[in-house]
């Protein structure tokens, strides 16, 4: 399949057991017979939640987000459908997933979208493409940088501008290893629900060479190799564009973490100005139970 073709947006999880409709009906019938009041209460709560979410979302379109992915060193064919599917379970969002950066040849590539996610790892790209990406953020389009996006375009003459856009400069990372983070801003709505001492069974710790004084650090991790500490999640504003970035997320070891997925969801919402101070999606972007 040509790399530019989009993978399916939502994939069935093969690890889930296959439920037979007859068994489900039988189970429900027996449950209602045994616990009628409990079942009635559960159904009422579910219906109320569904109605509340539906009413709240009425008339509000989901976020439209361009998810750019691809490049070397990572299994983006696995990561991209996983991340977009899981984020859509946490936020009302429709993703347009594109492998490769060809669409950035058009200066107006992001016009139809509320935000752009960069989950890419291209070492080099034409100046025209990178200029369009930079101008788009600078003009106010929200951006989310995931993992290698912070190391990308290292051979481009415009790399320093891209690093400025990301809000942090990093060139190398520690070897893949278990990693734990320290929360730096418990009041931030992005990390409010994030554990104080979150752990990943394996990731790459990107080394912070310098972080922009205007960046707002959210999470830090200590190197198992030399004890140095590096910022692994932060926010920044490049021109008029809000940027959320995290260097976490090399592969599925981190990407399956519920806390990591919520971090990305919150970062995306924050970049769009759609995250409440309590760390929940703004009105209209709450996922209804039926979704
Ligand atoms: Zn990586």
Boltz pocket constraint, residues with backbone or C-beta under 6 A from the ligand:
constraints:
  - pocket:
      binder: B
      contacts: [[A, 73], [A, 74], [A, 147], [A, 148], [A, 204], [A, 249], [A, 250], [A, 251]]
      max_distance: 6.0
